[in-house]
Amino acid sequence: MKLNGAVVLKGKFIVRHFRNGKLLEEEEIDNTVTNAGKAEVAGLINEVTSGGFKWLAVGSSSTAASASDTGLASEITANGLGRAAATCSRVTTTVTNDTAQLVHTWTATGTQTVQEAGIFDTSTANGGNMLARQTFSAKNMENNDTLELTYKVKVA
């Protein structure tokens, strides 16, 4: 049975890998909203929890995302690819301001393979509550490559 007025979180992200200013690859992928993330969102509604999800992190694992995940499988903390504050906004997908958008661009300071990403409620690497996670094809970052991540979480 579907409840009228039920709230659903639907996540999607776009990852773009650039080298010398040239776009090497772009992927748009549905993400996995985690059980812990849903619990935190419920707490934000009635202020049982505080803060919000405004930190993005990337990792090197290709382990498939699961709703039971509580963190990235292998979060990257080096080579200029550590957890970072996103530029946060609301955008319109279906109705006015129904989608939270988080954007960040990292510049690699060394060689690193990136193939997972997540949204968090803290700047602390390997910590906090994770709202969503997903894996994607390996991005083989070289020094000065940039990785742009755009997360969109629609409330429907």
Secondary structure by P-SEA (a helix, b strand, c coil): ccccbbbbbbbbbbbbbbccccccbbbbbbbbbcaaaaaaaaaaaaccccccccbbbbbcccccccccccccccccccccccccccccbbbbccccccbbbbbbbbbbccbbbbccccccccccccccccccccccccccccccbbbbbbbbbbcc
